Amino acid sequence: MEYRDFRGGLRMPIIGLGSYLSVSECMRRDHYIAVFRRALELGYRMFDTAEAYNCSEEVIGKAVSGFSRDDLFIISKVWPTHASFNDVLRSARASVGRLGTFIDLYLLHWPSREVPIAETIRAFERLIDDGLIRFMGVSNFDSTALMEAMSAAKKYEIVADEVKYNLTDRFIERDLMPIAVKENIAIIAYSPLGTGNLLNPSNPGYSVLKTIADKYGKTPAQVALNWLISKPNTVAIPKATREEHLRENLGALGWRINQEDQKQLEQAYPIR
């Protein structure tokens, strides 16, 4: 596994596993416990979950049982309706209970319209002091909201922003990415394959993606992920529930597309 270092001493695997589980998927808990265990056997070390992901935290907790905790990196998130100081503490304790372990990186899932970010961050800092979480960050924050969160942090740093980012969703490159690069904040890219749309042959840019994939002897998905992790300050958390996709995603590691091919991809998938 490759790793990347960020502000505040944060060190993260460059590719992890998104773990949202629907209500119907939660009816097959044992299946997904086995999937996540297989991911660990294949080399995955980072799981992204949230209190809003139904049974995901519970399933991850069972899947990682027996694996060395020092080798794992677990991200979880608190829903904005629980953004008040006391609610954050309760939510985090409940998540830790379901996971059966501390949380490496705890995020506010979306900006709250009701609770000032300073209050949420004050709770995050208490959780770090109490040893329930190691690092704090945000999710789905634009550049303005991120800077506000950074200014509100007093004892510890905001180290990450988890956002939608892929070849077909490049909007963050306009304002958010420059701040992340300057401040060495992790951009955690969810939906890194565009929930499948990016890999649809009817997508206008797909022919370029496929040509570049053939050039490197890789799949289009591997090239799309490699393009992401070639960006500064970026890690990716694709969801995969089948072994062939788990293996395929790991095939994005250990090499990089060159700058010319990066530019071709970006021309094929322009910022909209």
Buried (B, 14 or more C-beta within 10 A) or exposed (E): BEEBEBBBEBEBBBBBBBBBBEEEBBEBBEEBBBBBBBBBEEEBBBBBBBBBBBBBBBBBBBBBEEEEEEEBBBBBBBBBBBBBBEBBBBBBEBBBEBBBBBBBBBBBBBBBEEBEBBBBBBBBBBBBEEEBBBBBBBBBBBBEBBBBBBEBBEEBBBBBBBBBBBBBBBBBBEEBBEBBBEBBBBBBBBBBBBBEBBBEEEBEBBEBBBBBBEEBEBBBBBBBBBBBBBBEBBBBBBBBBEEEBBBBBBBBBEEBBEEEBBEBBBEBBEEE
